[in-house]
Amino acid sequence: MDFAQQLALVAPVLLFSMVAHEYAHGYAAFRQGDMTAYQLGRLTWNPAKHIDPFMTIILPVMLAFLGGPIFGGAKPVPVNPRNYRHYRQGDIIVSLAGVTVNVLIAFACVPLIMGVGLLGQQFPGAARPLFVLQLMLNQGIIINLVLAAFNLIPIPPLDGSHVFKYLLPPRWSLQYQRIGAVGFLLLFALLSFGRPLVNLWMTPAFALNSLAQRVYIPYLLPNPFDA
């Protein structure tokens, strides 16, 4: 596939995954007592509310054309941890909500791929759209696993940092959280110059993706576009 075809295949899956991630943060915050996301209209599945023109569209596309590391994100859902009924517990739950949803989406894609395969066997005339759907679901697995692993990197402001800070002594935790001012620069440097380290961090995600492939491979439809 050329770049345009790959983009058409991946973009809807990536957008849905990012929206689900942000919605999960907002919903978890709502359940913990913080109404901020709801009051600002961000507790919604409407993708337009979660798209940041630069971070979601311009930056990833520009980096893809330049051949650099693909980096971007959705507009973060605003939360106010001071509204949580239990600050520490609420902060951890809200921070891990997006990651949890991404993992659940990845797992859900496996039986969906199998179901689409069985459907394609029963209805050969629908082979082309069902084959494309399988490709998108396949992308859904690795995209969501990578999103989950990436967001667990303990560099502020990523979700993992909101858990890691509670493992540090209070004085160290305050200094650690100040890294957030240059967090995105650190992430970009890590993706640019620390790829072996990033690949090592992503090993569990790649292993789960390989396990999922072994489960659904017997149900994959043959490529009807080669016929």
N, C-alpha and C positions, 0 to 999 in steps of 0.2 A: 504494500500500500504506500501511496505517496503521502506527503505531509498533510495535505488537506483531508484525505480519507482518514488518516490516523487521528487528526484533530476532531473530525466529525464523530468518530467512534468513542474517543476518550472524554471529550469535553462534557457531554451530558452526564456521564457517570461521575466524573470528578466534581461537577457542579452540585449534583444531588448529594454526594458524599460530604462535601464541605457544608452545604446547607443543613444536612442532618446533624453534623458535628456541632454547628453553632446553635441549632434549635435545642439540642440536648443540653448544652450549657444553660441556655435561658430557661428551659423547663425545670432543670434541676435546681437552679437558683430560685425559681418561683416556688417550688416545693419546700425549699429551705427557708422561705419567708421573705425573699427579696423580689419585689414587684417591678424592678427597674426595667427589665427587658420587655415585660408585658405593657407597662405604661408608655414605653417609647415605640411600641408597634413592632418590636423585633422578635416577639414570640410568635413567629409565623413561618410557614413553609414557602412563602413567596420568595423565589430566588432573588428578585430585584432588590429586596430589603437587605440582602446579605452580600451583594456584590460591591466590591471596592474597585472602581475603574482602573486604578493603577496596579494594586496588589493582585487582583483576580484576573485581569485581562492583559494590560499593557506589559507588565514586568515578565510574566511567564512566556508570553509570545515572543517578546524581544530577546529573552535569554535563549529560547529554543532556536531562533534564527541565527543567533550569534554562536551557537554551539556550546554555550556555557551550562552550568548546572541549573536545572529547572527549579525555580523557587517562586512561591507566591502564597496567596491565602485569601480567605474570605474576610469580610469586615467583622471584627470581633463583636460578639454580643455584649453589651454593657451590663455589668453586674456590680452590686455594692455589697461586699462581704460584711459590712457593719450591720446589714439588715438580717443576716442569718441568725436563726435561733441559737445555734451553737457555732461560733465562729470557726474554730479549727475543723470540726467535723464537716461543716457546710462547705468550707473552702476546698477540702479534699474531694468531697462528693461532686461538687460542681466542676472542679478541674478534671476529674476522671470521667465525667459523663460523656463528653464528646468522644474520647478514646474508646469507651465501652460501646457506644453506638456504632462506631466504625468497625470494630471487631464483630459485632453482631451482624452487621450488613454483609461483611465478608463471609461469615458462616452461612448466612441465609442464601447467598448466591449459589452455593454448592447444590442444594436440592433443587433450586430453580433451574440450573443448567441441566440437571438430570431430567427434570420434568419437561423442559423444552425439547430435549432430545427424544424422549418418548413420544411427545406430541408430533414431532417431525416425522417419526417413523410411521405414525398413523395417518398423517396428512402430507404426503410427498409434494403436493402442489404448493404448500406453504414453506418449502424448504429454504428459499432465499431469505425471507424476513426472519424466520426462526434461527437460521444460521447466524445472521447479523446480531440477533438478540443474544445468542450464546456467546458471541465474541464480546459483547458489551458486559455481560454478566461475568465473563472470565476476567475482563479488565477490572470489574467491580471488586473482585477478590484481592488482587494485588494492590490496587489503589488504596483500598480501605485498610489493609494490613500495613502498608507503608505509611499512610496518614497516621495510624495509631502509633506506630513505632516512632515516627518523626516527632509527633507531639509529646512523646514521653522523654525526649532528650532534655536533660536537666539544665537547660540554658534559659533564663528568663527572657521573654515572658511566656515561653511554651508551657503547656499544662504540667509537664513533669516537674518543672521548677516549683510549682505550688505544693507538691508533695515532698520534694527533696528538702525544701527549706525547713520543714519540721523535723528533719533528721539531724539538723545542725544545732549547735549551741546558740542561744539567742543573739549574742554579739556577732557571731559568724553569719547567722541568718540575715541580719540587717545589712551587712556588707554584701552578702551574696545577692540580695534582692536589688541592690543598686546597679548590678550588672545589666539589669533590664534596659537602662538608658542606651546601651550600645549592643543590646542583645541581637538585633537583626544583623548588625555588622559582623558579630561573632559567628552567627549561623551561616552567613554568606561565605565567610572565610573558611569555616569548617567544610562546607559543601565544595568549595573551590580547591582547597589544599589538603583536606583531611579525608579524602574519599575512602582510603583503606579503613580508617576508624569508623566512618559512617557505614560502610558495608558490614563491618563487624557488628555494629549496633543493630543493623537491619537483619542479621542472621536469623533470629526467630521468625520474623515476618516471611523471609524467603523460604524457610523450612515449612511453615504452615501452608504457604502457597503450593509448594511441591507436594505436600500431603494431600491437599485438596485436589490437585491435578490427578493424582493416582486414583482418587475416588470417582471423579466424574469423567475421566477419559473414555471409558466404554460407552458413554452416552453422547459423545460428541457427534454431530452431524457431519457428513462429508461436505466439502466445499462445493456448493452447486455452481459457483461462478467459474470453476475450472471445466465444467462439462461443455 
